[in-house]
Amino acid sequence: MDLKQGKWFYLVILSLIWGSSFILIKKGLVGLSPIQLGSLRILFAAIFLLLIGFKSLSKIPQYQWKYIAMTAVLGTFIPAYLFAIAETQIDSSITAILNSLTPLNTLIFGAIAFGLQFRRNQIFGVLIGLIGSVLLILNGAIHHPEQNYYYAFLVILASICYAINVHLIKKHLSDLPPLSISSGNFLVLLLPTLIILYFSGFSHKIQIHEVKLSVLFVLILGVIGTGIANIIFFKLIQLSSPVFATSVTYLIPVVAFSWGLLDNEVLMPIQFFGAFIILAGVYLSAKNRV
């Protein structure tokens, strides 16, 4: 498989995995709090990755561990909790659509902090994407008064974390194997996650049948949606550019919305329009930078 075919293959696989993550979060929240879900997600991913990748940690030079820690916090730790908290108030399909702002934020923060240059079409793309986001959030707040759409800003914050993370990986960790980066990330997160989980009250709920089912969903989310997906994502970053790698969010809403339909979620026509505007903005911002 050549470079061009390889990056598209990884992009499609990643979109299927991450597109399914939002419904797994929703199902996990049935019996778990957002803090418990986020902690278990990280814990399961850490156990899996350290089992298969512990030996690869020796490939990480001492001076790169600070970047491993930074990417662990920005790329996994903060978003894992933000997405879980957000989905207590907004639908999984809306969360996935707002997550597609990641390439726009990748472009913006790439220009601000990493020396990337804007093109005119990319500036238009950022503006269009922001307009689509505002439309989606405002319309959702009007037609779903039972949902608190202020929580949508948590998803946007998570996408900013992802955007900064991908630039850090591309600039400082591109010479490391993806398994080493992933294993290093979760080694850093293991202890703080265990502490948070211990104080979350999870041990008092584990015998409840509903909670056991939720834990099963989070196990799938942690191993496949986080552990395996991180390895694929880091490989994709190394094969392509930060903007191309984050353009996986073109496809994630399609997968997530399909799962949402099966779970009786409904988007208003104007929300479809908002989603279209966001994706159009993402396309313009990423054009000629793949």
C-alpha positions, 0 to 999 in steps of 0.5 A: 500500500503506497503513501496516498492509499495508506493515509486514505485507508487509515482515514476511513477506518478511523472515521468508522471507529470514532464515529461510533464512539459518540453512541458508546458514550451515550450508552455508557452514561446510562449507568455512569457519571461523566467522570466515571465514564471518562476515567474508565475510558482512559483506564481501559485504553491504558491497560490495553496499550501498556499490555501490547506496547510497554516495551515500546516505551524504551524508544522514547528519549527522556527529552520527549517525555514532556511532549508525551505528557502534553499530548496525553493531557490535550489529546486524551485526558481533557477531551475524554471528560468534556465529551462525556459531560457534554453528552449528558445534555446534547445528542450524540449526533450533535456532539459529533457534528461540532467535533468536526470543527477540529480541522478549523481549529487546527488551522487557526492554532497552527497559524497562531502558534505553529507558523502555518500560513492562511490562504484566502479560501481557508479564512472563508472556510473558518468563518463559514464553519463558525457560522454553521456552528452558531446556527446549529447551537442556536437552533438546537437550543430553540427546538430542544429546550430540555437540552442545555446547549451551553454544553456544546461549548465543551465540545468546541473546547475539546476540538481545540485541545485536539487541534493543539495536540495534533500540531504538537505530535507533528512537530515534536513526536513524528520520529516516534512509533505510533505505539510508543506515543500511545503507550507513553500517553496512557502511562502518564495518565494511568495514576491520575485516572485511577485517583479520580476513579477512586474518588468518583464513587464507582466502587459502590455502583459496580454491582448494579446490572445497569452499571455493568452494561455501561462498563461493557460499552465503555470497555469497547470505547476505551480499547477500540475507540481510544486505544486502537484509534490513537495508534491509527491517528498518530500513524495518520499524522505521520503519513500526512499533515495535521489538517488532513489527519483532522479531516477525519471529522468530515466522515465522523458525523455521518457515522455518528448520525447513523447510530443516532438514527438507530437510537431515535435521535432526530435532527431538524432540517435547519440543523442539517443545514448547519451541519452542511455549512460546518463541513463546507467550511472545513472543506475550504479550510483544508483545501490544498493542505492535504 
